[in-house]
């Protein structure tokens, strides 16, 4: 396995472990054992566990952005339908048992942002990129008249993203998907109405 593949494997395994167990609950020994990579090799790619955490976040966001960009380019759908498809995928990924698909932002942000400034900044960069793409999709919907709310597209994106992050937390707390039903209702209302 070449160096790039080893690093990508470590990032993928880190994402899976962190999404299922959190950051502080996972030791490097577990990750290295799963990857079948010696400890010395780990420090070839990462300066510390915190640096590793930052790079796992960046890797997660890069993959997330690629999936979101495919929706942005999906010209066969209206802007509103693209957004609804995004939220539908969000619901599915947060409710299945595949921790690799779970939102790392939901899982880790409240855990690490108080004590790791580099990880907080990684989450900030990542969410800014995500919000920018959501805002672009909203602008498409405003232009094609599938979204009737003509407020600032970035402001709408922030409202919706925050709603869905909160809904994801409630789903985790309640162990039922009611919060996603409410978030979807709010999303449709917000997209159809100037408020």
C-alpha positions in Angstrom: 0.0 0.0 0.0 1.5 3.4 -1.0 1.8 6.4 1.4 -1.3 8.2 0.0 -3.5 5.0 0.4 -2.2 4.5 4.0 -3.0 8.1 4.9 -6.5 7.8 3.3 -7.1 4.6 5.2 -6.2 6.2 8.5 -8.5 9.1 7.7 -11.4 6.8 6.8 -10.9 4.7 9.9 -10.7 7.8 12.1 -13.9 9.1 10.6 -15.7 5.8 11.4 -14.3 5.6 15.0 -15.0 9.2 15.8 -18.5 9.1 14.3 -19.4 6.1 16.4 -17.4 6.7 19.7 -16.4 10.4 19.7 -12.8 11.8 19.6 -11.7 11.5 23.2 -13.0 7.9 23.6 -10.8 6.6 20.8 -7.2 5.8 21.3 -4.6 5.8 18.6 -3.8 2.2 19.3 -7.4 1.2 18.2 -7.1 3.1 15.0 -3.6 1.8 14.2 -4.7 -1.8 15.0 -7.7 -1.5 12.7 -5.5 0.0 9.9 -2.7 -2.5 10.5 -0.2 0.3 10.5 2.6 0.8 13.0 2.7 3.8 15.3 5.8 5.2 13.7 4.0 5.4 10.4 1.2 7.4 12.0 3.6 10.1 13.0 4.9 10.2 9.5 1.5 11.5 8.4 0.2 13.4 11.5 2.0 15.5 14.1 -0.4 14.5 16.9 -3.8 13.1 17.6 -5.2 16.7 17.4 -3.6 17.2 14.0 -5.1 13.9 13.0 -8.5 15.1 14.2 -8.2 18.2 12.1 -7.2 16.2 9.0 -10.1 13.7 9.6 -12.5 16.7 9.7 -11.1 18.2 6.5 -11.2 14.8 4.8 -14.9 14.4 5.9 -15.8 17.8 4.7 -14.1 17.4 1.3 -16.1 14.2 0.7 -19.3 15.9 2.0 -18.7 18.8 -0.4 -18.2 16.5 -3.4 -21.6 14.9 -2.7 -23.2 18.3 -2.2 -21.7 19.6 -5.5 -23.2 16.7 -7.4 -26.6 18.0 -6.2 -25.6 21.5 -7.2 -24.9 20.3 -10.7 -28.1 18.2 -10.9 -29.8 20.5 -13.5 -32.7 18.1 -14.0 -34.1 19.1 -10.6 -35.4 22.5 -9.5 -33.5 24.3 -6.8 -36.1 23.3 -4.2 -36.0 19.7 -5.2 -32.2 19.7 -5.0 -32.5 21.0 -1.4 -35.2 18.5 -0.4 -33.1 15.7 -1.9 -30.2 16.9 0.3 -32.3 16.9 3.5 -33.7 13.5 2.5 -30.2 12.1 2.3 -29.3 13.8 5.6 -32.2 12.1 7.3 -31.2 8.7 5.9 -27.6 9.0 6.8 -28.3 10.1 10.4 -30.9 7.3 11.0 -29.1 4.3 9.6 -26.5 2.2 11.5 -23.6 3.0 9.2 -21.5 5.3 11.4 -19.4 6.3 8.4 -22.3 8.2 7.0 -23.1 10.0 10.3 -22.5 13.7 10.4 -19.1 14.2 12.0 -20.0 17.9 12.6 -23.0 16.8 14.7 -21.0 14.1 16.6 -17.8 15.9 17.4 -18.3 19.7 17.3 -19.7 20.0 20.8 -17.1 17.6 22.2 -13.9 19.1 20.8 -14.5 22.8 20.1 -14.1 23.9 23.7 -10.6 22.5 24.0 -9.1 22.3 20.5 -8.8 25.5 18.6 -7.4 23.8 15.5 -10.4 21.4 15.4 -12.8 24.2 16.0 -11.3 26.1 13.1 -11.6 23.0 10.9 -15.3 22.7 11.7 -15.7 26.5 11.1 -14.0 26.2 7.6 -16.1 23.2 6.8 -19.4 24.6 7.8 -18.7 27.8 5.9 -18.0 25.7 2.7 -21.2 23.7 3.3 -23.3 26.8 3.9 -21.9 28.4 0.7 -23.1 25.5 -1.4 -26.5 25.3 0.2 -26.8 29.1 -0.4 -25.9 28.5 -4.1 -28.7 25.8 -4.4 -31.1 28.2 -2.8 -30.1 30.9 -5.3 -30.9 28.5 -8.1 -34.3 27.8 -6.6 -35.0 31.5 -6.2 -34.1 32.0 -9.8 -36.2 29.1 -11.2 -39.1 30.2 -8.8 -39.2 26.8 -7.0 -38.2 28.7 -3.9 -40.5 31.6 -3.2 -38.7 33.1 -0.3 -36.6 35.9 -1.8 -34.6 36.7 1.4 -30.8 36.6 1.3 -29.9 33.1 0.2 -27.0 32.8 2.7 -29.3 33.8 5.5 -31.9 31.1 4.5 -29.0 28.6 4.2 -27.9 29.4 7.8 -31.5 29.0 9.1 -32.0 25.7 7.5 -28.6 24.3 8.3 -28.9 25.2 12.0 -32.4 23.7 12.0 -31.1 20.4 10.7 -28.1 20.3 13.0 -30.5 20.8 15.9 -32.9 18.2 14.6 -30.0 15.7 14.3 -29.1 16.3 18.0 -32.8 15.8 19.0 -32.9 12.6 17.0 -29.8 11.3 18.9 -31.4 12.3 22.2 -34.9 11.0 21.6 -33.9 8.0 19.5 -36.8 8.7 17.1 -37.0 10.7 13.9 -39.8 13.2 14.9 -37.4 16.1 14.9 -36.6 15.4 11.2 -40.3 15.5 10.3 -40.5 18.9 12.0 -37.3 20.1 10.3 -38.7 19.1 6.9 -42.0 20.9 7.6 -40.0 24.1 8.7 -37.8 23.8 5.6 -40.8 23.7 3.2 -42.5 26.6 5.0 -39.3 28.7 4.9 -38.7 28.0 1.2 -42.3 28.9 0.3 -42.7 32.0 2.4 -40.9 35.3 3.1 -40.5 35.5 6.9 
